[in-house]
Amino acid sequence: MFARADYSAEGFDDRLTRGGPVARQPRSIATDINYFTDRRKVYSASIDWYRSADVEGQRAQSYSVQLAVQPKPGVRFSFEPNLQKAHSIAQYITTASDPLATRTYDNRYVFATIHQTTLALVTRADWTFTPKASLQLYLQPLVSAGDFTSFKELRTPRTFDFDVYGQDVGTINKTGGVYTIDPDANAATANSIQVPDPNFNFRSLRGNAVMRWEYRPGSALFFVWQQQRVGSEPFGDFDFSRDFHGLVRQHPDNVFTIKATYYLAH
């Protein structure tokens, strides 16, 4: 068993605004707990739990379980689901030039709150038939959904303070998948900002199979098959049944490769 806790003091972040003014980095604490059994046994397992949170209410957590079986030497199967959830109130969206934004040096740094869920299911199989022949299989379906709300701008440099559009300042309206932001609710003064709806639902499936045959000492043939399915939708929410059925329906890209190595003895 392994356990760890990390504390990060308040500081400054020079990357939050992507090249703009420095912002304050809230103090936070993170914990990581991992429990695992003896991998030399026929059946083994490990569980990992991670969580971080800061004083501004931002948080992230992940849960990972690995189940493995090794029925005989040279044969091993494993299945590892991993779930990650994150909530951030300062997800960078864009930078908009505006001479009226004097507090942030003639630019408005636009952020949003994001709720993100990611689920990956990793499956591996390793099979060594003989010292000269082996097969490896890998499969990873993954779905990640992000929902963006509360669009805002950095109030002043060296802080973690924001003005929410439509609440603290200006107005925000959505039409046809595009947000239109008027920072001061007066179209005759501040420049309006247009932001495409950033909500996403990303789906990916990666799989490969590698057959290795050492046909002579130091020389080998590799037969490789790779498949990838990628797609996205602007849903923003996570739905296990809908998302994984949608992933299976994605058009696959298949690649077949043969690689040969030959050892020249001196």
Secondary structure, DSSP 8 states (H G I E B T S, - for coil): -EEEEEEE--EEESSTTSSSS-EEE--EEEEEEEEE--TTSSEEEEEEEEEEEETTS-EEEEEEEEEEEEEETTEEEEEEEEEEEEEEEEEEEEEEE-TT-GGGTTEEEEEEEEEEEEEEEEEEEEEEEETTEEEEEEEEEEEEEEEEEEEEEE-STTS--EEEBTTTBSEEEEETTEEEEETTS-TTSS--EEEE---EEEEEEEEEEEEEEEEETTEEEEEEEEEEEEEEES--S--HHHHHHHHHTS--EEEEEEEEE-----
